[in-house]
Structure formats: structure tokens, C-alpha cells
Amino acid sequence: MTAHTEEAGVPAPTVEGAGDAPPRTDRSERLSALAQQHGALVTLVIAMVVASLSFDTFLTGDNLENMALSSAFLAVVALGMTFVIVTGGIDLSVGSLFALGGVLAAWGSRYGTVVALLLPLAVCGLIGLVNGLLIARVRLAPFIVTLAAMLGARGLLLALTDEGSRTYLVDKESFFATLGQGTLLGVGVPVWITLALFAAGAVVLRRTRFGQYVYAVGGNEDAGALMGAPVARTKITVYTLSGLCAGLAGALNAAWLASGVTILGTGMELEAISAVVIGGTLLTGGSGFISGSLVGVLLLKVIQNVINQIGSLDSAYQQVVSGAFLAVVVIAQTWLGRRRRVL
């Protein structure tokens, strides 16, 4: 009956609205993807607008400069963490490597800027390399391997500083100190270094074959291997990169403080993970954005600054708010991921 009607030139009956389903599905999927990718940026803008309207000192030059500088060191650590999490891994050693890198840089600064920079990069990068080898070749769990590295790096730090009783100082007149305390166009040198690293990291992750391998390993390791991705080499590289970033951040922090402070870095690994996840990178791997991690760091710092501006709240509330915010973000990411799979 239908064939006869079509041959006669009369259109066959259709179900109203059936042709609209694919566009609605595509639109919903695009909106879910945009919310996952840019939700942190929208939240950051809203938070800054509310803070600027609530506190007169929020948008002052000194306050913004302090937030930018304090964000720079965590951002460098979060940059390396982004690569690790995109592969579906985790690195708990970065906080201890950050502190160790600072002490090594301060100790090495007496022999010049080159030693002050290369020593923490070499030691922290080597620890990251060992992490990657144990995870990729021996197939140990990233949580256990990096937890052991965290404890080992902290022990090495205490051994170098006589249980924390010795503090190595940096000559404030040295070029190394300028890397942490100098300014360029009114902006601190560490901020410029961080922006340059993030620009390079974004290009590597989104525009190079290695970046494609990182996404492939995080998305489906077995499928990535079948497609020719060097799974083991990719994992080794990202953990080495994470160690290098943590060591560099510690060195820059030592140059900023003009000393290698031993008590720093405690809990920084959790802050870095929070910033990366808040920025839209999935903890399950396979999806992530370098720019999102930077936004996540800035959002955490804005929240901390607002709590400090209030004054009547204890600093412990920073952790409470950050933890609650992270929980909301993870729940939202899970819901958006399920929604996209359904669509």
C-alpha cells in the first residue's frame, strides 16, 4: 500500500517530529561537551565578578599580582598532572617533588643558575622516570608507585636538610633569584614562564602525534595499542614530564622565596588533581584540556582569596569549600558523561 502511494506521487505518511530527533540529539551532545570543557571558565568569570562587587580590594593590582604568582607554581605542577590524568593515571609524588626541587635548587644556587635549575630537573625527572618504568613495564598500580615515590622524595628531602633543621638560602642578587622575583612588563617572571609552558603544553597535547597517543592510551589502552600507539613509552614519558614540572615549580618557588623551604608541598598533589579535574579533565582518562587546568588553578586561588577577604572565616574553610566544589564538579562530569553516552 505504501509503495503504491509513493509511485502515485503522494508522499508517504510520516511521524511528526521524527526528523527533528537527530538535530536535537546533536545539539544536546554539543551542549554537554561545551559544559564539560568551559564550565570552569564560566564559573571563574562569575566568581571574579561577584568578588569584585563584594570586596573593593579584590581587583587591586597587588591582590591580582599575588594571586597570579601563587597560582604560577601550582599551575606548573598541574600542567604535568594533566598529561598523567589524561592517560588514566595519577601522580601522588608531585607535592614531595615540589619541595625536594626547591631545596635542591636553593642548594645548587651557590654554584650558579644553571646548576640551580638543572639539579632539581635531573633528580625530580629521574624519580618521575622510575615511576613511569614501574607503572608501564612492571605494570604496578600508579597509586601505589607514586605514593611510594612521595614518601621516598620526602625522606630524601629530610636527609638533605638534617630533618628539616637546615634551610638553604638563595643569593637575592643572583640571576636565579631574578627568575622568581623579577618582573617583565609589570608581571612576575614566574607568571610568564607558566604561560609559556602552558602554551607549549597545549600545542603538544592537541597538535602532535604524542598528544594523540596520550588521548588514545587514556581512552582505551588496548585499542590504542592495536592502533599502533606506544603505550608503555607514552606512560613513561608523561610521568617523567610530571616529575620535571614538579621539580621546575619547586625551583621557581625557591627563587621567589630566596630559600628552600622544607615544609612546602604538603597536599599540593591533591590541589593539582583538583585543579585538573575542575578544569574538565576526566579522572577516567581519555579527555582533558590544558587550558582547563589553568582555569581550574585560578578558580581555586580565587576561592581561597575570597575566603581570606572575608576575614571572619578560618583558613580551614578553604579546604572545605575546595573539597565541596570538587565533589560537585565530579558529579557534574559523571552526569554529563552518561548523558553524552545515552545521546
N, C-alpha and C positions, 0 to 999 in steps of 0.2 A: 504494500500500500504506500509506503514511504517512497520507494523507488519510482512508482508511477507518478506520484505527485511532483517529485523533483524533475522528472523528464518533461512534465507539462509546463515547467517554468514556475510553478508555485513553490515558494520556499517552505522547506520542512519546518514543523513546529519546533521551537527551541524553548529551553527553560530560562525564564527571566533571571538575569543576573549571573548566569553561569559563565559568560565570557568575561566578567569582571573579577573572577576569583584570582587568576594569576597576577594581575596588577596589584591587587590588594596584598597578596602574599609577598610579592617582591618589595612593595613599599614597607610593609611591616618588618621584613628582614633587614632592609636598609636602615630603618629607624633603630632597630635593635643594635645593629653594628655601630651606628653613629653614637648611640647612648653609651655603649661599652668603650668606644675609642675616645670620645670627647666629653663624657660625663664629668670627669675630674676637672677639666678645664672650665666648664660652666660653673661647677661648684666653687672653684678657686676665684673666679670673677665675682660671683655673688658674695663670697666671704670677704673679699677685699672691699667691695662696695659697702657692705654692712659695717665692716670695721672702720672704714674711713669716715662714715657718717656718725659712728658711735664714739670714736676717740680722735681728738684733734692731733695727737702726736703720732698717729699711725702712718700717715703719708709724709712725714718729715724725712728729709734727706738722711739724717743719722740713723733713723729707725730702719729705713729701707736698705741702707748700706749694711747695717748689722745683720739683717735678715738674709741679704744676698751672700755675705761672707760665711755666715753659719750654715747656709744651705749648700755652699760650694763643696765642702768636704764630704758631706753625706751624699751629695749628688754623684760625685765621682765613684764612691762605693756602690751606689745604686746602679750606675751605668754597667759595671761588671756583673752585678747581680741580675740585671735584666737578661743578659745573654744566657746565664745559667738557668734561670727560671723558664725562659722560652724553650730550652731543651727538655724541660720537665724535671730539672734537678733543683737542688737547694745548696746554699753555702753558708754554714753557720760560723765559719772561721774568720769572716771579714772584720769583725769587731776587734778581735785579738790581733789580726794582721795590721789593722789600722794603728793600734797602739804600738806594736812592735816596729812598724815602719817609721813612726815618729821618733822613737828612741834611737833607732839605727841612723836616721838622718841627722839627728842632733849630735850623736857621737861622731859621725863621719864629717860633719861640717868643719871640724878643726883641720881637716885635710883638704878642704876646698869644696866648691859647689858640686863638681862632678861626682865626687865620692858621696856627698850627702844625698844625691839623687839616685845614683846607680846602686848603692848598697841596699837600701830598702827595696828597690825594684828587684834586685837579684834574689834576695832572701825570700821576700814575700811571693815573688813569681815562682821560685823553686818549690815553695810549700804548695802553691796552687797547682803546679805541675804534678807533684806527688799525689795530691788529691785526685786530679784527673786520671792519672795512671791507675790508681787503686779502684776508682769507680768504673773506668772504661775497660781496663784489661783484666783486673781481678774480679770485676762485677760485684763489688761491695756496695752497700746502700749509701747514697750520698749523705743522708742524715748522720750515719754513724761515722763515716770517714771525716766529714768536715767538723763534727763535734770533737773527734779526737785531735784534729788539727787546731781547733780553737783552744783546747786545753794545753796542747804542746806549745803553741805560739805564746800563750800567756806564761807558761813556765819558763820558756826561753827569755821572755821579757823580764821576768823577775830575777833570773840568773844574771842578766846583763846589768841590772840596776841594784844588786845586793838587796833583794827582796823589796825593792821599791824605795830604798833609803837614799839612793843616789840619783840626782837629776842632771842630765847633760844639758848645757846651755849653748845657745847659738849666738855668735857674734852679731849684734844688731847692725854693724857697719858692713857686714859681708853681703855679697851679691845674693847668696842663698836666702838671707833674711828678706831681701827685696822681693823675692818671689812670693812671699807670704804677706808682707806688709806694704809693698809698693802699690801705686795706683797708675792707671792709664786712662786718660780722658775722664778722670774723676771716679773711675770704677776700679775696685781692687783687682790686682793681677790674678789671684786665685779664681775670681769670677770669670775672667777672660779665658783662662786655661780650661775651666769647666765647660764653658760654652763651645770652645774649640773641640774638646773631646766628645761632647755630645753630637756636634755636627758630624764629626768623623764616624762616630758610632752609628748614627742614623744611616749614613751612606753605606757602611759595611753591612748592616743588618738588612737593609731594604734593596740595595743595588748590586750586591756582589754574590758570587756563587757560594761563598762561605755562609753568607746570611741565609741563602736558600737551604743550605744544609742544616743550619740551626733550626729553622722552622720545620724542616722535614723530620729531624730527629725528635723534636718535641711533639709533633703531630701524631706520628706513628713510626716508632723506631724500626719495626720490621719492614714496613712499606718503604721507608726511606732507604734502608739497606738494599732492598730489591731494585730501587730506582738508581742505585749507584752512589748514594751518599756515604761518605766515610764516617760511620757512626762513632767509632772509638776515637778517631783523630779529632772529630768535632767536639766531643765531650772533653777531651784533654785540653783542647785549645780554650774552651770557654772557662774552665776552672783556672787555667793559667792566667787568662785575662782578668778574671775576678781577683786573683791574688795580686796582680800588677796594679790594678785600680786601687785596691785597699792600701797597698804599700805607698803608692803615689799620694793618695789622700792623706795618709799619715805624715808623709814628708812635708807636704804643703802646710799641714796644720802645725807641725813643729816650727816651720819657718815663720808662720803667723804668730805663734806664741813665743818664739825665740827660745824654746826649750822642748825637751822630750818628756812630756808628762805621762807617767806610767798608769794613772787611773782612768785615762780616757778609753773610749771604745767599748765599754761595758754596755751591752744591749744595743749597740749600733747595728748588729746583724738583723735584729728584729725591726728596727727603724727602716733599714734599707729594703727588707722584704715588704714591709707595709707600704712604703712609697711606690715600689714597683707594682704591687697588686692594685693599689688605689689608682695608679696611672693606667690601668686597663690590661695589664699582662695577666694571663690566666695561670694559676698555680699548677694546673694540669699540663701546661706546656702547649706549644704549637701556635700561640698567638700572643703578640705583645708589641709595644711601641716604645722606642727610645724617648721620644718627646713626652710620652705619657708618664714615664718615670720621673722626668724633670718636673712635670706639673705635680706629681704626687709628693715629691720632696717639698716643693714650695707650699703646697696645701698644708702639709704637716707643720711647717715652720710658721705659717700664718696662724694656724690654730694655737700653737704654743705662744706666739706673740700676743694674740688676743687675750689668752688667759693671763699672761703677765701684765697686760694693760689693765685688766680688771682689778688686779691687785689684791682683792679680798679672797681670792681662791688660792689654795695651796698648789705648789708646783706638781704634786702628785696627780692633780686633776688632768694634767696634760696627758699622762698615760691612760687615764680612764677615758677621756674623750677620743684619743687616738685609737684605742682598742675598740671602742664602740663604733667609731666611724669605719674602721677596717672591717668589722663584722657586717655592717650594713653593706659595704662595697662588695664583699664576698658573696653575700646573699643575693645582691642585685646581679652580679656576674653569673651566678648559677642560674638564676631565673631567666636572664637574657639568653644564656647558652641553651637552655632547654627550649625556650621559645623559638630560637632560630632552627634548632633541630626539628621541631614539630612543623614549622613552616616549610 
